[in-house]
Amino acid sequence: MIIDITGIELTPGNWGKDCLGNGKSYDSRGQLLECCCDECDYLMCCVYECDCQNCNDIRCERNKK
């Protein structure tokens, strides 16, 4: 699991569709969560199709190893 500095759980890949930090997700109170993409170390995994088979980040839940 990857936690952003703001406490938002990040899920890189899939063009950002599954990530709570994509600027389109809401918290349990119905408040829009801020977009974390500009500061995210995993932005490239969302912008481009990633090779998750060869990912070396053990924190990433999409790592296939």
All heavy atoms as TSV, in Angstrom:
chain	resi	resn	atom	element	x	y	z
A	1	MET	N	N	0.837	-1.170	0.000
A	1	MET	CA	C	0.000	0.000	0.000
A	1	MET	C	C	0.891	1.245	0.000
A	1	MET	O	O	1.877	1.307	0.705
A	1	MET	CB	C	-0.896	-0.021	1.237
A	1	MET	CG	C	-1.792	1.169	1.317
A	1	MET	SD	S	-2.891	1.269	2.762
A	1	MET	CE	C	-3.013	-0.341	3.416
A	2	ILE	N	N	0.497	2.229	-0.795
A	2	ILE	CA	C	1.249	3.472	-0.903
A	2	ILE	C	C	0.379	4.592	-0.337
A	2	ILE	O	O	-0.745	4.796	-0.783
A	2	ILE	CB	C	1.605	3.768	-2.367
A	2	ILE	CG1	C	2.406	2.611	-2.967
A	2	ILE	CG2	C	2.357	5.076	-2.489
A	2	ILE	CD1	C	2.490	2.630	-4.469
A	3	ILE	N	N	0.888	5.294	0.664
A	3	ILE	CA	C	0.153	6.385	1.282
A	3	ILE	C	C	0.832	7.704	0.926
A	3	ILE	O	O	2.027	7.875	1.133
A	3	ILE	CB	C	0.102	6.231	2.818
A	3	ILE	CG1	C	-0.500	4.883	3.215
A	3	ILE	CG2	C	-0.670	7.388	3.444
A	3	ILE	CD1	C	-1.948	4.711	2.880
A	4	ASP	N	N	0.048	8.641	0.391
A	4	ASP	CA	C	0.535	9.965	0.032
A	4	ASP	C	C	0.807	10.772	1.302
A	4	ASP	O	O	0.315	10.433	2.388
A	4	ASP	CB	C	-0.537	10.655	-0.818
A	4	ASP	CG	C	-0.129	12.029	-1.262
A	4	ASP	OD1	O	0.740	12.153	-2.132
A	4	ASP	OD2	O	-0.702	12.995	-0.732
A	5	ILE	N	N	1.552	11.842	1.196
A	5	ILE	CA	C	1.867	12.702	2.336
A	5	ILE	C	C	0.598	13.260	2.981
A	5	ILE	O	O	0.560	13.561	4.169
A	5	ILE	CB	C	2.828	13.837	1.910
A	5	ILE	CG1	C	3.389	14.537	3.132
A	5	ILE	CG2	C	2.157	14.793	0.964
A	5	ILE	CD1	C	4.531	15.469	2.842
A	6	THR	N	N	-0.486	13.368	2.208
A	6	THR	CA	C	-1.756	13.867	2.741
A	6	THR	C	C	-2.564	12.765	3.406
A	6	THR	O	O	-3.630	13.016	3.954
A	6	THR	CB	C	-2.609	14.498	1.629
A	6	THR	OG1	O	-2.912	13.498	0.657
A	6	THR	CG2	C	-1.900	15.657	0.968
A	7	GLY	N	N	-2.079	11.512	3.335
A	7	GLY	CA	C	-2.766	10.379	3.940
A	7	GLY	C	C	-3.666	9.621	2.989
A	7	GLY	O	O	-4.336	8.674	3.383
A	8	ILE	N	N	-3.702	10.029	1.732
A	8	ILE	CA	C	-4.540	9.368	0.733
A	8	ILE	C	C	-3.830	8.117	0.216
A	8	ILE	O	O	-2.647	8.156	-0.104
A	8	ILE	CB	C	-4.852	10.321	-0.429
A	8	ILE	CG1	C	-5.664	11.521	0.081
A	8	ILE	CG2	C	-5.610	9.606	-1.532
A	8	ILE	CD1	C	-5.867	12.605	-0.949
A	9	GLU	N	N	-4.563	7.018	0.135
A	9	GLU	CA	C	-4.006	5.769	-0.386
A	9	GLU	C	C	-3.942	5.843	-1.914
A	9	GLU	O	O	-4.949	6.105	-2.568
A	9	GLU	CB	C	-4.877	4.593	0.038
A	9	GLU	CG	C	-4.303	3.260	-0.380
A	9	GLU	CD	C	-5.138	2.099	0.112
A	9	GLU	OE1	O	-5.831	2.243	1.144
A	9	GLU	OE2	O	-5.096	1.055	-0.531
A	10	LEU	N	N	-2.762	5.655	-2.457
A	10	LEU	CA	C	-2.540	5.742	-3.897
A	10	LEU	C	C	-2.506	4.365	-4.534
A	10	LEU	O	O	-1.945	3.435	-3.978
A	10	LEU	CB	C	-1.222	6.471	-4.182
A	10	LEU	CG	C	-1.061	7.855	-3.564
A	10	LEU	CD1	C	0.310	8.411	-3.882
A	10	LEU	CD2	C	-2.158	8.800	-4.027
A	11	THR	N	N	-3.115	4.257	-5.688
A	11	THR	CA	C	-3.089	3.029	-6.478
A	11	THR	C	C	-2.645	3.400	-7.883
A	11	THR	O	O	-3.479	3.773	-8.719
A	11	THR	CB	C	-4.482	2.364	-6.517
A	11	THR	OG1	O	-4.966	2.224	-5.190
A	11	THR	CG2	C	-4.413	1.008	-7.191
A	12	PRO	N	N	-1.353	3.335	-8.166
A	12	PRO	CA	C	-0.856	3.751	-9.481
A	12	PRO	C	C	-1.260	2.791	-10.594
A	12	PRO	O	O	-1.617	1.642	-10.347
A	12	PRO	CB	C	0.658	3.780	-9.299
A	12	PRO	CG	C	0.932	2.912	-8.135
A	12	PRO	CD	C	-0.281	2.931	-7.280
A	13	GLY	N	N	-1.187	3.274	-11.813
A	13	GLY	CA	C	-1.511	2.470	-12.992
A	13	GLY	C	C	-2.958	2.662	-13.415
A	13	GLY	O	O	-3.694	3.466	-12.857
A	14	ASN	N	N	-3.355	1.951	-14.440
A	14	ASN	CA	C	-4.714	1.984	-14.991
A	14	ASN	C	C	-5.147	3.409	-15.312
A	14	ASN	O	O	-6.289	3.777	-15.114
A	14	ASN	CB	C	-5.699	1.299	-14.040
A	14	ASN	CG	C	-7.023	0.980	-14.705
A	14	ASN	OD1	O	-7.095	0.811	-15.915
A	14	ASN	ND2	N	-8.072	0.899	-13.916
A	15	TRP	N	N	-4.198	4.212	-15.742
A	15	TRP	CA	C	-4.436	5.599	-16.133
A	15	TRP	C	C	-5.062	6.416	-15.006
A	15	TRP	O	O	-5.826	7.329	-15.225
A	15	TRP	CB	C	-5.252	5.667	-17.425
A	15	TRP	CG	C	-4.465	5.125	-18.567
A	15	TRP	CD1	C	-3.578	5.819	-19.343
A	15	TRP	CD2	C	-4.419	3.788	-19.038
A	15	TRP	NE1	N	-2.994	4.994	-20.268
A	15	TRP	CE2	C	-3.507	3.728	-20.110
A	15	TRP	CE3	C	-5.063	2.618	-18.677
A	15	TRP	CZ2	C	-3.223	2.569	-20.798
A	15	TRP	CZ3	C	-4.772	1.469	-19.378
A	15	TRP	CH2	C	-3.866	1.455	-20.419
A	16	GLY	N	N	-4.769	6.045	-13.754
A	16	GLY	CA	C	-5.234	6.777	-12.584
A	16	GLY	C	C	-6.683	6.540	-12.208
A	16	GLY	O	O	-7.171	7.104	-11.243
A	17	LYS	N	N	-7.368	5.685	-12.917
A	17	LYS	CA	C	-8.804	5.472	-12.695
A	17	LYS	C	C	-9.110	4.888	-11.321
A	17	LYS	O	O	-10.174	5.169	-10.759
A	17	LYS	CB	C	-9.373	4.550	-13.767
A	17	LYS	CG	C	-9.327	5.149	-15.150
A	17	LYS	CD	C	-9.805	4.140	-16.185
A	17	LYS	CE	C	-9.626	4.675	-17.592
A	17	LYS	NZ	N	-9.956	3.680	-18.602
A	18	ASP	N	N	-8.226	4.082	-10.759
A	18	ASP	CA	C	-8.469	3.401	-9.491
A	18	ASP	C	C	-7.905	4.141	-8.280
A	18	ASP	O	O	-8.114	3.720	-7.147
A	18	ASP	CB	C	-7.854	1.997	-9.512
A	18	ASP	CG	C	-8.333	1.177	-10.684
A	18	ASP	OD1	O	-9.498	1.336	-11.090
A	18	ASP	OD2	O	-7.547	0.368	-11.197
A	19	CYS	N	N	-7.194	5.223	-8.519
A	19	CYS	CA	C	-6.469	5.908	-7.444
A	19	CYS	C	C	-7.362	6.919	-6.728
A	19	CYS	O	O	-8.048	7.724	-7.364
A	19	CYS	CB	C	-5.247	6.607	-8.016
A	19	CYS	SG	S	-4.167	7.296	-6.752
A	20	LEU	N	N	-7.334	6.889	-5.400
A	20	LEU	CA	C	-8.099	7.863	-4.617
A	20	LEU	C	C	-7.520	9.268	-4.737
A	20	LEU	O	O	-8.201	10.238	-4.430
A	20	LEU	CB	C	-8.127	7.449	-3.142
A	20	LEU	CG	C	-8.885	6.163	-2.833
A	20	LEU	CD1	C	-8.769	5.831	-1.351
A	20	LEU	CD2	C	-10.336	6.282	-3.244
A	21	GLY	N	N	-6.277	9.381	-5.197
A	21	GLY	CA	C	-5.634	10.686	-5.367
A	21	GLY	C	C	-5.780	11.248	-6.765
A	21	GLY	O	O	-5.046	12.152	-7.151
A	22	ASN	N	N	-6.741	10.746	-7.537
A	22	ASN	CA	C	-6.885	11.188	-8.933
A	22	ASN	C	C	-7.693	12.474	-9.082
A	22	ASN	O	O	-7.917	12.952	-10.192
A	22	ASN	CB	C	-7.509	10.078	-9.786
A	22	ASN	CG	C	-8.922	9.722	-9.383
A	22	ASN	OD1	O	-9.532	10.377	-8.560
A	22	ASN	ND2	N	-9.432	8.654	-9.962
A	23	GLY	N	N	-8.173	13.038	-7.978
A	23	GLY	CA	C	-8.943	14.276	-8.032
A	23	GLY	C	C	-10.403	14.069	-8.389
A	23	GLY	O	O	-11.143	15.033	-8.559
A	24	LYS	N	N	-10.849	12.824	-8.473
A	24	LYS	CA	C	-12.236	12.513	-8.824
A	24	LYS	C	C	-12.908	11.642	-7.767
A	24	LYS	O	O	-14.024	11.189	-7.968
A	24	LYS	CB	C	-12.272	11.788	-10.166
A	24	LYS	CG	C	-11.700	12.601	-11.306
A	24	LYS	CD	C	-11.704	11.815	-12.604
A	24	LYS	CE	C	-11.072	12.637	-13.712
A	24	LYS	NZ	N	-10.995	11.906	-14.964
A	25	SER	N	N	-12.223	11.423	-6.656
A	25	SER	CA	C	-12.732	10.537	-5.612
A	25	SER	C	C	-13.197	11.340	-4.400
A	25	SER	O	O	-12.731	12.448	-4.163
A	25	SER	CB	C	-11.638	9.557	-5.181
A	25	SER	OG	O	-11.213	8.793	-6.278
A	26	TYR	N	N	-14.107	10.765	-3.636
A	26	TYR	CA	C	-14.674	11.414	-2.458
A	26	TYR	C	C	-14.364	10.611	-1.199
A	26	TYR	O	O	-14.273	9.390	-1.249
A	26	TYR	CB	C	-16.189	11.546	-2.619
A	26	TYR	CG	C	-16.574	12.468	-3.756
A	26	TYR	CD1	C	-16.669	12.000	-5.062
A	26	TYR	CD2	C	-16.809	13.814	-3.516
A	26	TYR	CE1	C	-17.003	12.853	-6.098
A	26	TYR	CE2	C	-17.143	14.671	-4.560
A	26	TYR	CZ	C	-17.238	14.190	-5.840
A	26	TYR	OH	O	-17.553	15.033	-6.870
A	27	ASP	N	N	-14.238	11.311	-0.082
A	27	ASP	CA	C	-14.002	10.626	1.182
A	27	ASP	C	C	-15.338	10.177	1.784
A	27	ASP	O	O	-16.399	10.368	1.177
A	27	ASP	CB	C	-13.206	11.508	2.156
A	27	ASP	CG	C	-13.947	12.745	2.614
A	27	ASP	OD1	O	-15.177	12.857	2.392
A	27	ASP	OD2	O	-13.295	13.617	3.218
A	28	SER	N	N	-15.296	9.616	2.977
A	28	SER	CA	C	-16.504	9.072	3.610
A	28	SER	C	C	-17.523	10.156	3.977
A	28	SER	O	O	-18.692	9.864	4.192
A	28	SER	CB	C	-16.121	8.281	4.862
A	28	SER	OG	O	-15.449	9.124	5.774
A	29	ARG	N	N	-17.100	11.411	4.043
A	29	ARG	CA	C	-18.009	12.520	4.342
A	29	ARG	C	C	-18.545	13.187	3.084
A	29	ARG	O	O	-19.243	14.190	3.154
A	29	ARG	CB	C	-17.290	13.561	5.197
A	29	ARG	CG	C	-16.839	13.022	6.544
A	29	ARG	CD	C	-16.012	14.030	7.257
A	29	ARG	NE	N	-14.883	14.361	6.375
A	29	ARG	CZ	C	-13.887	15.144	6.677
A	29	ARG	NH1	N	-13.850	15.739	7.840
A	29	ARG	NH2	N	-12.910	15.379	5.833
A	30	GLY	N	N	-18.179	12.649	1.914
A	30	GLY	CA	C	-18.649	13.216	0.652
A	30	GLY	C	C	-17.822	14.380	0.151
A	30	GLY	O	O	-18.203	15.066	-0.790
A	31	GLN	N	N	-16.661	14.610	0.776
A	31	GLN	CA	C	-15.774	15.690	0.376
A	31	GLN	C	C	-14.842	15.197	-0.736
A	31	GLN	O	O	-14.283	14.104	-0.645
A	31	GLN	CB	C	-14.927	16.167	1.557
A	31	GLN	CG	C	-15.737	16.698	2.713
A	31	GLN	CD	C	-16.447	17.991	2.372
A	31	GLN	OE1	O	-15.869	18.859	1.743
A	31	GLN	NE2	N	-17.695	18.097	2.776
A	32	LEU	N	N	-14.656	16.014	-1.764
A	32	LEU	CA	C	-13.767	15.665	-2.858
A	32	LEU	C	C	-12.332	15.611	-2.365
A	32	LEU	O	O	-11.856	16.543	-1.709
A	32	LEU	CB	C	-13.885	16.701	-3.986
A	32	LEU	CG	C	-13.119	16.427	-5.263
A	32	LEU	CD1	C	-13.657	15.168	-5.952
A	32	LEU	CD2	C	-13.229	17.615	-6.208
A	33	LEU	N	N	-11.650	14.509	-2.616
A	33	LEU	CA	C	-10.243	14.383	-2.236
A	33	LEU	C	C	-9.394	15.141	-3.245
A	33	LEU	O	O	-9.664	15.109	-4.444
A	33	LEU	CB	C	-9.821	12.906	-2.227
A	33	LEU	CG	C	-10.495	12.028	-1.179
A	33	LEU	CD1	C	-10.143	10.573	-1.412
A	33	LEU	CD2	C	-10.105	12.457	0.219
A	34	GLU	N	N	-8.380	15.812	-2.752
A	34	GLU	CA	C	-7.535	16.590	-3.645
A	34	GLU	C	C	-6.737	15.695	-4.582
A	34	GLU	O	O	-6.461	14.537	-4.281
A	34	GLU	CB	C	-6.592	17.477	-2.845
A	34	GLU	CG	C	-5.563	16.725	-2.031
A	34	GLU	CD	C	-4.654	17.651	-1.251
A	34	GLU	OE1	O	-5.047	18.046	-0.148
A	34	GLU	OE2	O	-3.576	17.968	-1.762
A	35	CYS	N	N	-6.374	16.250	-5.718
A	35	CYS	CA	C	-5.571	15.525	-6.701
A	35	CYS	C	C	-4.117	15.525	-6.241
A	35	CYS	O	O	-3.566	16.562	-5.875
A	35	CYS	CB	C	-5.692	16.205	-8.055
A	35	CYS	SG	S	-4.754	15.371	-9.352
A	36	CYS	N	N	-3.505	14.351	-6.242
A	36	CYS	CA	C	-2.120	14.197	-5.804
A	36	CYS	C	C	-1.173	13.959	-6.983
A	36	CYS	O	O	0.024	13.772	-6.790
A	36	CYS	CB	C	-2.014	12.999	-4.854
A	36	CYS	SG	S	-3.095	13.060	-3.432
A	37	CYS	N	N	-1.692	13.944	-8.185
A	37	CYS	CA	C	-0.929	13.505	-9.362
A	37	CYS	C	C	0.338	14.317	-9.619
A	37	CYS	O	O	1.373	13.756	-9.977
A	37	CYS	CB	C	-1.809	13.538	-10.607
A	37	CYS	SG	S	-3.237	12.446	-10.508
A	38	ASP	N	N	0.267	15.634	-9.455
A	38	ASP	CA	C	1.422	16.479	-9.767
A	38	ASP	C	C	2.631	16.177	-8.905
A	38	ASP	O	O	3.762	16.408	-9.318
A	38	ASP	CB	C	1.062	17.958	-9.617
A	38	ASP	CG	C	0.127	18.428	-10.705
A	38	ASP	OD1	O	-0.009	17.721	-11.725
A	38	ASP	OD2	O	-0.477	19.498	-10.537
A	39	GLU	N	N	2.425	15.670	-7.708
A	39	GLU	CA	C	3.519	15.404	-6.788
A	39	GLU	C	C	3.783	13.917	-6.584
A	39	GLU	O	O	4.620	13.538	-5.772
A	39	GLU	CB	C	3.212	16.060	-5.444
A	39	GLU	CG	C	3.045	17.555	-5.560
A	39	GLU	CD	C	2.423	18.176	-4.333
A	39	GLU	OE1	O	2.162	17.449	-3.373
A	39	GLU	OE2	O	2.206	19.389	-4.348
A	40	CYS	N	N	3.082	13.082	-7.324
A	40	CYS	CA	C	3.163	11.635	-7.112
A	40	CYS	C	C	4.373	11.026	-7.819
A	40	CYS	O	O	4.627	11.298	-8.986
A	40	CYS	CB	C	1.878	10.973	-7.619
A	40	CYS	SG	S	1.832	9.189	-7.347
A	41	ASP	N	N	5.094	10.176	-7.090
A	41	ASP	CA	C	6.246	9.476	-7.657
A	41	ASP	C	C	5.823	8.421	-8.676
A	41	ASP	O	O	6.655	7.910	-9.416
A	41	ASP	CB	C	7.044	8.781	-6.545
A	41	ASP	CG	C	7.705	9.774	-5.604
A	41	ASP	OD1	O	7.938	10.940	-6.010
A	41	ASP	OD2	O	7.992	9.390	-4.462
A	42	TYR	N	N	4.540	8.083	-8.706
A	42	TYR	CA	C	4.039	7.027	-9.575
A	42	TYR	C	C	3.254	7.560	-10.760
A	42	TYR	O	O	2.568	6.804	-11.439
A	42	TYR	CB	C	3.167	6.062	-8.766
A	42	TYR	CG	C	3.938	5.413	-7.657
A	42	TYR	CD1	C	3.988	5.978	-6.403
A	42	TYR	CD2	C	4.653	4.235	-7.884
A	42	TYR	CE1	C	4.719	5.405	-5.384
A	42	TYR	CE2	C	5.380	3.654	-6.869
A	42	TYR	CZ	C	5.405	4.236	-5.624
A	42	TYR	OH	O	6.138	3.664	-4.623
A	43	LEU	N	N	3.344	8.854	-11.028
A	43	LEU	CA	C	2.585	9.466	-12.118
A	43	LEU	C	C	2.848	8.776	-13.452
A	43	LEU	O	O	1.919	8.549	-14.231
A	43	LEU	CB	C	2.905	10.958	-12.228
A	43	LEU	CG	C	2.237	11.699	-13.386
A	43	LEU	CD1	C	0.718	11.660	-13.228
A	43	LEU	CD2	C	2.725	13.128	-13.458
A	44	MET	N	N	4.082	8.395	-13.707
A	44	MET	CA	C	4.423	7.757	-14.987
A	44	MET	C	C	3.680	6.432	-15.159
A	44	MET	O	O	3.362	6.036	-16.274
A	44	MET	CB	C	5.934	7.539	-15.100
A	44	MET	CG	C	6.717	8.838	-15.026
A	44	MET	SD	S	6.189	10.090	-16.191
A	44	MET	CE	C	6.982	9.517	-17.658
A	45	CYS	N	N	3.354	5.768	-14.061
A	45	CYS	CA	C	2.604	4.512	-14.141
A	45	CYS	C	C	1.158	4.756	-14.552
A	45	CYS	O	O	0.487	3.846	-15.034
A	45	CYS	CB	C	2.623	3.796	-12.789
A	45	CYS	SG	S	4.259	3.256	-12.280
A	46	CYS	N	N	0.662	5.962	-14.347
A	46	CYS	CA	C	-0.716	6.296	-14.707
A	46	CYS	C	C	-0.808	6.892	-16.099
A	46	CYS	O	O	-1.812	6.733	-16.788
A	46	CYS	CB	C	-1.298	7.278	-13.698
A	46	CYS	SG	S	-1.421	6.613	-12.032
A	47	VAL	N	N	0.231	7.599	-16.512
A	47	VAL	CA	C	0.231	8.271	-17.810
A	47	VAL	C	C	0.559	7.294	-18.934
A	47	VAL	O	O	0.001	7.388	-20.027
A	47	VAL	CB	C	1.232	9.440	-17.802
A	47	VAL	CG1	C	1.318	10.092	-19.163
A	47	VAL	CG2	C	0.833	10.469	-16.753
A	48	TYR	N	N	1.447	6.359	-18.656
A	48	TYR	CA	C	1.852	5.369	-19.653
A	48	TYR	C	C	1.465	3.982	-19.173
A	48	TYR	O	O	1.277	3.759	-17.984
A	48	TYR	CB	C	3.372	5.411	-19.866
A	48	TYR	CG	C	3.869	6.749	-20.327
A	48	TYR	CD1	C	4.537	7.595	-19.456
A	48	TYR	CD2	C	3.643	7.176	-21.628
A	48	TYR	CE1	C	4.989	8.836	-19.874
A	48	TYR	CE2	C	4.093	8.413	-22.049
A	48	TYR	CZ	C	4.766	9.239	-21.179
A	48	TYR	OH	O	5.193	10.466	-21.583
A	49	GLU	N	N	1.356	3.063	-20.091
A	49	GLU	CA	C	1.086	1.681	-19.703
A	49	GLU	C	C	2.341	1.116	-19.051
A	49	GLU	O	O	3.411	1.112	-19.635
A	49	GLU	CB	C	0.696	0.856	-20.920
A	49	GLU	CG	C	0.218	-0.519	-20.566
A	49	GLU	CD	C	-0.375	-1.263	-21.750
A	49	GLU	OE1	O	-0.664	-0.637	-22.766
A	49	GLU	OE2	O	-0.533	-2.472	-21.630
A	50	CYS	N	N	2.208	0.662	-17.830
A	50	CYS	CA	C	3.364	0.175	-17.080
A	50	CYS	C	C	3.603	-1.308	-17.327
A	50	CYS	O	O	2.675	-2.055	-17.613
A	50	CYS	CB	C	3.160	0.391	-15.588
A	50	CYS	SG	S	3.372	2.073	-15.089
A	51	ASP	N	N	4.845	-1.693	-17.143
A	51	ASP	CA	C	5.223	-3.094	-17.208
A	51	ASP	C	C	5.265	-3.616	-15.776
A	51	ASP	O	O	6.317	-3.692	-15.157
A	51	ASP	CB	C	6.578	-3.239	-17.894
A	51	ASP	CG	C	7.006	-4.676	-18.026
A	51	ASP	OD1	O	6.188	-5.587	-17.763
A	51	ASP	OD2	O	8.174	-4.914	-18.375
A	52	CYS	N	N	4.086	-3.939	-15.230
A	52	CYS	CA	C	3.991	-4.361	-13.836
A	52	CYS	C	C	4.716	-5.684	-13.583
A	52	CYS	O	O	5.069	-5.983	-12.445
A	52	CYS	CB	C	2.529	-4.467	-13.424
A	52	CYS	SG	S	1.662	-2.881	-13.463
A	53	GLN	N	N	4.941	-6.463	-14.618
A	53	GLN	CA	C	5.662	-7.728	-14.467
A	53	GLN	C	C	7.098	-7.485	-14.010
A	53	GLN	O	O	7.691	-8.328	-13.358
A	53	GLN	CB	C	5.690	-8.492	-15.807
A	53	GLN	CG	C	4.338	-8.904	-16.307
A	53	GLN	CD	C	3.713	-10.022	-15.483
A	53	GLN	OE1	O	4.381	-10.734	-14.762
A	53	GLN	NE2	N	2.409	-10.157	-15.595
A	54	ASN	N	N	7.654	-6.322	-14.368
A	54	ASN	CA	C	9.040	-6.027	-14.029
A	54	ASN	C	C	9.173	-4.900	-13.006
A	54	ASN	O	O	10.228	-4.305	-12.872
A	54	ASN	CB	C	9.819	-5.666	-15.293
A	54	ASN	CG	C	9.937	-6.853	-16.221
A	54	ASN	OD1	O	10.280	-7.952	-15.802
A	54	ASN	ND2	N	9.622	-6.652	-17.489
A	55	CYS	N	N	8.111	-4.632	-12.272
A	55	CYS	CA	C	8.136	-3.578	-11.259
A	55	CYS	C	C	9.006	-4.017	-10.079
A	55	CYS	O	O	8.939	-5.160	-9.629
A	55	CYS	CB	C	6.715	-3.290	-10.783
A	55	CYS	SG	S	6.628	-2.015	-9.508
A	56	ASN	N	N	9.791	-3.084	-9.576
A	56	ASN	CA	C	10.667	-3.383	-8.438
A	56	ASN	C	C	10.180	-2.756	-7.140
A	56	ASN	O	O	10.838	-2.858	-6.117
A	56	ASN	CB	C	12.089	-2.896	-8.730
A	56	ASN	CG	C	12.730	-3.708	-9.827
A	56	ASN	OD1	O	12.566	-4.914	-9.885
A	56	ASN	ND2	N	13.447	-3.038	-10.713
A	57	ASP	N	N	9.047	-2.087	-7.167
A	57	ASP	CA	C	8.527	-1.424	-5.975
A	57	ASP	C	C	7.638	-2.397	-5.205
A	57	ASP	O	O	6.527	-2.708	-5.625
A	57	ASP	CB	C	7.736	-0.183	-6.364
A	57	ASP	CG	C	7.420	0.684	-5.166
A	57	ASP	OD1	O	7.255	0.136	-4.059
A	57	ASP	OD2	O	7.352	1.910	-5.332
A	58	ILE	N	N	8.111	-2.875	-4.070
A	58	ILE	CA	C	7.364	-3.870	-3.308
A	58	ILE	C	C	6.129	-3.280	-2.622
A	58	ILE	O	O	5.249	-4.000	-2.203
A	58	ILE	CB	C	8.253	-4.570	-2.254
A	58	ILE	CG1	C	8.839	-3.553	-1.277
A	58	ILE	CG2	C	9.337	-5.378	-2.920
A	58	ILE	CD1	C	9.568	-4.173	-0.111
A	59	ARG	N	N	6.044	-1.927	-2.520
A	59	ARG	CA	C	4.876	-1.295	-1.916
A	59	ARG	C	C	3.694	-1.235	-2.880
A	59	ARG	O	O	2.558	-1.107	-2.452
A	59	ARG	CB	C	5.209	0.125	-1.461
A	59	ARG	CG	C	6.266	0.181	-0.391
A	59	ARG	CD	C	6.520	1.593	0.086
A	59	ARG	NE	N	6.750	2.490	-1.041
A	59	ARG	CZ	C	6.508	3.788	-1.008
A	59	ARG	NH1	N	6.026	4.347	0.075
A	59	ARG	NH2	N	6.752	4.542	-2.049
A	60	CYS	N	N	3.946	-1.309	-4.169
A	60	CYS	CA	C	2.887	-1.155	-5.159
A	60	CYS	C	C	2.065	-2.440	-5.258
A	60	CYS	O	O	2.587	-3.522	-5.478
A	60	CYS	CB	C	3.460	-0.821	-6.525
A	60	CYS	SG	S	2.171	-0.550	-7.772
A	61	GLU	N	N	0.750	-2.299	-5.102
A	61	GLU	CA	C	-0.126	-3.479	-5.132
A	61	GLU	C	C	-0.277	-4.072	-6.535
A	61	GLU	O	O	-0.759	-5.175	-6.685
A	61	GLU	CB	C	-1.489	-3.143	-4.555
A	61	GLU	CG	C	-2.258	-2.101	-5.334
A	61	GLU	CD	C	-3.515	-1.690	-4.610
A	61	GLU	OE1	O	-3.439	-1.278	-3.449
A	61	GLU	OE2	O	-4.579	-1.792	-5.238
A	62	ARG	N	N	0.150	-3.360	-7.556
A	62	ARG	CA	C	0.090	-3.889	-8.921
A	62	ARG	C	C	1.349	-4.676	-9.297
A	62	ARG	O	O	1.412	-5.272	-10.364
A	62	ARG	CB	C	-0.128	-2.763	-9.918
A	62	ARG	CG	C	-1.474	-2.078	-9.736
A	62	ARG	CD	C	-1.824	-1.287	-10.969
A	62	ARG	NE	N	-2.915	-0.383	-10.749
A	62	ARG	CZ	C	-4.193	-0.692	-10.863
A	62	ARG	NH1	N	-4.540	-1.925	-11.163
A	62	ARG	NH2	N	-5.120	0.205	-10.662
A	63	ASN	N	N	2.342	-4.663	-8.399
A	63	ASN	CA	C	3.566	-5.419	-8.639
A	63	ASN	C	C	3.210	-6.905	-8.750
A	63	ASN	O	O	2.610	-7.473	-7.853
A	63	ASN	CB	C	4.538	-5.181	-7.481
A	63	ASN	CG	C	5.870	-5.839	-7.688
A	63	ASN	OD1	O	5.979	-6.873	-8.333
A	63	ASN	ND2	N	6.905	-5.256	-7.119
A	64	LYS	N	N	3.575	-7.522	-9.841
A	64	LYS	CA	C	3.182	-8.917	-10.112
A	64	LYS	C	C	4.142	-9.947	-9.540
A	64	LYS	O	O	3.933	-11.128	-9.696
A	64	LYS	CB	C	3.055	-9.126	-11.623
A	64	LYS	CG	C	2.095	-8.204	-12.306
A	64	LYS	CD	C	0.679	-8.502	-11.930
A	64	LYS	CE	C	-0.248	-7.626	-12.747
A	64	LYS	NZ	N	-1.589	-7.592	-12.278
A	65	LYS	N	N	5.218	-9.494	-8.908
A	65	LYS	CA	C	6.212	-10.436	-8.374
A	65	LYS	C	C	5.780	-11.033	-7.071
A	65	LYS	O	O	5.080	-10.493	-6.298
A	65	LYS	CB	C	7.561	-9.733	-8.202
A	65	LYS	CG	C	8.169	-9.365	-9.525
A	65	LYS	CD	C	9.478	-8.687	-9.287
A	65	LYS	CE	C	10.068	-8.259	-10.621
A	65	LYS	NZ	N	11.275	-7.515	-10.496
